[in-house]
Amino acid sequence: NTRRAALVPADMEWSDIGNWHALHEALDRDAQGNAVRGAGEAELVDCRNVLVDSDGPRVSVIGLENVVVVVDGNDILVTTVQGVQKVGKLSGAVNQ
């Protein structure tokens, strides 16, 4: 209990970003629908609807569509947008 609390009304958009597809939709995308997130650099050539999330290593992607590329330390995941639903079936998917 406290007497020093306050409420402030706010009008915010909410999105439950619980998977890679939702993250891709929430990020800023280029004219081809590609999005890049994280500390790493990414270069995409002739790509459409590609999401790259890298914590450091440079990622280069050429000629792919509807693909998700995730680099997390020494772990690399490359999958189709449809395949992200199966990430939990991978034995090394703890961080994915």
N, C-alpha and C positions, 0 to 999 in steps of 0.2 A: 504494500500500500504506500502511496505517496500523494502528497498534496501539490507536488511540483511537476506535474505532467501536463502535456499539451497535445492537442491533435491538430494536424494541418491537412486540410483537404487537398488532394492531388488528383489530377486527371492524367494517368499514364497508360500507355499501351502495355499489354502483358503478353508474353509468348513463353510457353513452357518449352525451352530448347533442350529436349531430352534425347535428340539423336542428330546425326550428321546432316540429314535432309533439312531438319528444322533450322539448324545453324546456317546452312547454305542459304536458305530463304531469308534469314534475318540479316545477313551481311550485305554490305554494298557490293554490287556486281557490275562488271563492265558490260559493254553493248552485246557481248556474246553470252552473257549469263555466268561468267567465271567469277569466282571469289577467292581471295587469298587472305589468310589469317595467320598470325603468329609472328615470331621474331625472325624466321627464315625468309630468304628471298625466293621468289618463284617467277619463272618465265614460261608463259603459255603461248604457243604458236598454233594457229588453226584449231583451236579448241572451243567447245561449246559446253556450257553447264558443268564446268569442272570446279571442284572445291579443293584447294590445297591448304592444309594446316600443318605448318612445320615450325618446330621449336629451335631450329638452327640451320641444318644443312640446306643448301640451295636445291630447289626442285625444278626440273625442266620437264615440260610435258608438250608433246607434239601430236596433233591430229586426233585427239581423243574427245569423246562426248559422254556426258552423263557419268563422270567418274569422280571418285573421292580419293584423295591422296593425303594420308596423315603420317607425319614423322614425329615420333615421340622418343627422344633419346636415340637408342639403338633399335627401336621398333619402328617398322614401316608397314603401313597398311595401304593397299591399293585395291579398290573394289568398284564395282558399278554402283550407281545410286540404288538399284534394287537389292544389291548384295549387302548393304549396310545393316539390313534387318538380321543377317546371319552372323554378325561379328561376334556375338556371344557364344557361338559354337566353336570359336577358335580357342585353343589351349592357352595362347599367350594374350588373350584379349582383356586382361585385367585393367589396363590403362586405356583401352579403346572405348 
